Amino acid sequence: MIFTYDTIASGEGANIRTWIGFKHFEYVVSDAVREYLTASGVDARQLVIDGGSFEVVASRVALTSVIELGDRLAVRIVALTRVEADRLSATIEIDNLRSGQLALKGRYQVVLSAPAGDPERLAPVLDNLAQGTLSSAAKPRSGSLSGAGTPDAFAHEWVVPYYYCERSEVLSYRGYVRTVETVVDEYLAHVGLAIPDLLAERAWIPVVAKYSIEVLAPARMGSRMRTYFKVDDVIGDVVFNAGWATYTEEAEGWVCTARGEIQHGYAISRGEAAGSLARLDETTIKALTRGEPK
C-alpha cells in the first residue's frame, strides 16, 4: 500500500536563503498523515472535534537533500502496518519533484484514539491494515542520551505555550520538534557559537542531517518544562551528534516526556561554496563539546 500526498513548500520555513528548515519537513509529514486518514474514510477534523485524536509519537528520520521555497513535493506513506491496537508504523518519504531527489526518509509511529463511545470510528483505517511487529529496528534510536537529564547537560527552562499544543491541551509532536530547535539555538549561544554571530562572521548556519523523537508522556499547556541537551561527539570534523530529553514538573517531581537524538552540520550560506558543509575547526569543536561559555 502506498499513499501519496502532493504539496508545495511554503515560505514560512525559509529563514536562510530559500532553504526550508527541518521542522517544516515535519509539518509536511503531519499534513500527509492527516490526508491519509481522510482518504481512508476517517474525517481527521471531525475526529478531533468529537474528542478523538491522531498523534505522531515517535520518529527516526534522515534528511537527505535540500527543500527550497516553492518546491513541489510528493510525500509517500509506505510499509504501513498496525503494530498495536491503536498504533501504526510507517515509512514516510518526501520526494522533491524539482530536484528529483529524495529529501526525507523516516520511520514514524502514529497513535489513533477514537472518541468516547464510538470505538468503530477508526475501523476504516485499522481494519484494513496488515498486522506488523514493533521490532527494535522500527523504534526510534534514542541512545544513551549521555548527559541529558544529568548535571553535566545544558538545561533550558520554559513553559508550554498554547501555540505548541493541539486539542486545546497537550504539547504536540510538532511542538517537540520546535523545542528541539529552540534548545539547540540556546545551547549554541551558551557556548559562544550564537547563530547570528556565525552567520555574520562565517556565513555558517546549522543544518540537520538526522534526528529521532520519542514521546513518552503528555505535557500540558502552561506546564513548566526543562529540556536537557548535550553534544556527545563530532564525526569527521563535519557533523556533531547530541542527545536531548524534555521533562515536565509534576507533583511527584520531574517526569521525562520526550527524548531523542539530533545530528547537525554547518552549511555555508553565501559565496561560491554556498550549500556545502563547513569543516569544523578546533576552536568550534572545543566549544561544541565542552558545554561551557568561551
C-alpha positions in Angstrom: 0.0 0.0 0.0 1.3 3.4 -1.0 -0.5 6.7 -0.3 0.8 9.9 -2.0 0.2 13.4 -0.9 1.3 16.3 -3.2 2.1 19.8 -1.8 4.3 22.8 -2.2 7.0 24.0 0.2 5.7 27.2 1.8 7.8 30.3 2.7 7.4 30.0 6.5 10.5 27.9 7.0 12.7 29.7 4.5 14.7 31.6 7.1 18.1 31.4 5.5 18.3 31.9 1.7 15.5 29.8 0.2 16.2 26.7 2.2 13.4 25.2 4.2 14.1 24.4 7.9 13.9 20.9 9.3 10.8 21.5 11.4 8.9 22.4 8.2 9.7 18.9 6.7 7.8 17.6 9.8 4.8 19.9 9.1 4.5 18.4 5.7 4.7 14.8 7.2 1.9 15.7 9.7 -0.3 17.1 6.9 0.3 13.8 4.9 -0.8 11.7 7.9 -4.0 13.8 8.2 -4.8 13.4 4.5 -4.1 9.7 4.6 -6.8 9.4 7.4 -9.3 11.4 5.4 -8.6 9.4 2.2 -9.1 6.2 4.2 -12.6 7.2 5.4 -11.8 8.9 8.7 -12.5 12.6 8.7 -9.5 13.9 10.7 -11.0 17.2 11.5 -14.3 15.7 12.8 -12.3 13.1 14.7 -10.6 15.8 16.8 -13.8 17.8 17.2 -15.5 14.8 18.6 -12.7 14.1 21.2 -10.6 11.6 19.3 -7.0 12.2 18.1 -4.2 11.2 15.8 -0.7 11.8 17.0 2.8 11.2 15.7 4.5 9.8 18.8 7.9 8.6 17.5 10.2 9.1 14.6 13.7 8.3 13.3 14.5 10.5 10.3 17.2 11.2 7.8 17.1 14.4 5.7 19.0 13.6 2.5 18.7 16.8 0.4 17.5 20.3 0.4 13.9 21.6 0.1 13.6 25.2 -1.1 10.9 27.8 -1.2 8.2 26.8 -3.7 9.5 23.3 -4.4 6.8 20.8 -5.4 6.8 17.8 -3.1 5.4 14.3 -3.2 5.0 12.7 0.2 4.7 8.9 0.2 3.4 6.8 3.1 4.6 3.2 2.5 5.0 0.0 4.5 2.1 1.0 6.8 1.2 -1.6 9.4 -0.8 -1.9 12.6 1.7 -2.8 15.3 -0.5 -2.4 18.4 -4.3 -1.9 18.9 -4.1 1.8 18.4 -0.6 2.3 16.9 0.5 2.4 13.3 4.0 2.2 12.0 5.0 3.6 8.6 7.9 4.5 6.4 7.4 8.1 5.1 9.4 9.6 2.3 9.4 13.1 0.7 10.5 13.5 -2.9 11.5 16.9 -4.2 10.0 17.0 -7.7 12.1 20.0 -8.8 15.5 18.4 -8.0 14.4 14.8 -8.5 16.0 13.9 -5.2 14.7 12.2 -2.0 14.6 14.8 0.7 13.4 12.9 3.7 13.1 9.2 4.7 11.9 8.2 8.1 10.2 5.6 10.3 7.2 7.0 12.1 4.7 5.8 14.7 1.2 7.2 14.9 -1.3 6.6 17.7 -5.0 6.9 16.9 -7.7 7.4 19.5 -11.5 7.1 18.9 -14.0 9.4 20.5 -15.5 8.1 23.7 -18.4 5.8 23.0 -17.5 5.4 19.3 -14.9 2.7 19.1 -15.8 1.9 15.4 -14.8 5.4 14.2 -11.3 4.2 13.3 -12.4 0.9 11.7 -11.9 2.2 8.1 -8.2 2.7 8.8 -7.4 0.0 11.4 -9.3 -2.9 9.9 -7.6 -2.7 6.5 -4.0 -2.7 7.7 -1.8 -5.7 7.9 -0.6 -6.7 11.4 3.1 -5.8 11.9 5.6 -6.1 14.8 7.2 -3.2 16.5 10.7 -4.5 16.2 13.7 -2.8 17.7 14.7 -1.8 14.2 11.5 0.2 13.8 11.8 2.0 17.1 13.5 5.5 17.4 17.1 5.2 18.4 17.2 7.4 21.5 20.6 6.1 22.5 22.1 6.6 26.0 21.4 10.3 26.0 24.7 10.5 27.8 24.5 13.6 30.0 20.9 14.6 29.0 19.0 14.9 32.3 22.2 14.9 34.3 24.2 17.8 35.9 26.7 18.0 33.0 24.0 18.6 30.4 22.9 22.1 29.3 19.4 22.9 30.6 16.8 25.2 29.1 13.7 26.0 31.2 10.4 27.1 29.6 6.6 27.0 29.9 4.5 25.2 27.3 2.8 27.9 25.2 -0.6 27.4 23.6 0.9 27.6 20.1 2.9 24.4 20.7 -0.2 22.5 21.6 -3.0 20.5 20.0 -6.5 19.6 21.0 -6.6 22.7 23.3 -4.5 20.9 25.9 -1.3 18.9 25.2 2.1 19.6 23.7 2.1 18.2 20.2 4.7 16.2 18.3 5.3 19.3 16.1 5.7 21.3 19.3 8.5 19.0 20.4 10.2 19.5 17.0 10.2 23.2 17.7 11.5 22.8 21.3 14.5 20.8 19.9 15.2 23.7 17.5 15.0 26.1 20.4 17.3 24.2 22.8 19.9 23.9 20.0 19.8 27.7 19.5 20.1 28.3 23.2 22.9 25.9 23.6 25.0 27.3 20.7 24.6 30.8 22.2 25.6 29.5 25.6 28.9 28.0 24.3 29.8 31.1 22.3 28.6 30.0 18.9 25.5 32.1 18.6 23.8 31.6 15.2 23.6 35.3 14.3 27.3 35.7 15.0 28.5 32.7 13.0 26.1 33.6 10.2 27.6 37.1 10.0 31.2 36.2 10.5 31.5 32.9 8.6 28.2 32.5 6.7 27.6 29.3 8.7 24.1 28.0 9.6 23.3 24.8 11.4 21.6 22.2 9.3 20.0 18.9 10.5 21.0 15.6 8.9 19.3 13.1 11.2 17.1 13.1 14.3 14.9 10.9 16.4 12.0 11.8 18.7 10.1 9.6 21.1 7.2 11.0 23.1 6.8 9.2 26.4 4.2 11.0 28.4 1.9 14.0 28.0 2.9 17.6 28.7 0.1 20.1 29.1 -0.3 23.7 28.1 1.1 26.0 30.8 3.3 23.3 32.3 6.8 24.2 33.5 9.4 22.3 31.4 13.1 21.6 31.3 15.0 20.5 28.2 18.4 19.0 28.6 20.9 18.9 25.7 24.4 17.5 25.4 26.8 17.1 22.4 28.2 13.6 22.5 30.7 13.6 19.7 31.9 15.2 16.5 32.4 13.0 13.4 35.0 13.8 10.7 35.2 17.4 11.7 31.9 17.9 9.8 28.9 16.8 11.9 28.1 16.7 15.6 25.7 14.3 17.5 23.7 15.3 20.5 21.1 13.8 22.8 18.2 15.7 24.3 15.4 15.0 26.8 12.4 17.0 27.9 10.9 16.9 31.4 7.7 18.3 32.9 7.3 19.3 36.5 4.6 17.1 38.3 3.6 16.8 41.9 5.9 13.8 42.3 8.9 15.6 40.6 10.3 16.0 37.1 8.9 13.4 34.6 10.5 12.7 31.2 8.0 13.4 28.5 10.2 13.0 25.4 13.7 12.2 24.3 15.8 11.8 21.2 19.0 12.5 19.2 19.9 15.0 16.6 22.8 15.4 14.2 23.9 18.7 12.8 26.5 20.1 10.4 27.1 23.7 9.4 26.1 24.7 5.8 27.9 27.6 4.1 25.1 30.1 3.2 26.8 32.5 0.8 29.6 32.8 -1.7 30.9 30.1 -4.2 30.8 27.4 -1.5 27.1 28.1 -0.6 25.3 24.8 0.1 28.4 22.8 1.0 29.2 21.7 4.5 31.8 23.6 6.5 34.8 21.8 8.1 34.8 22.5 11.9 38.0 24.0 13.3 39.4 23.0 16.6 38.0 26.1 18.4 34.5 25.3 17.2 34.8 21.7 18.2 36.0 22.5 21.7 33.1 25.0 22.1 30.6 22.4 20.9 31.8 19.6 23.1 32.6 21.2 26.5 29.3 22.9 27.1 30.8 25.9 28.8 30.9 29.5 27.6 34.2 30.6 25.9 
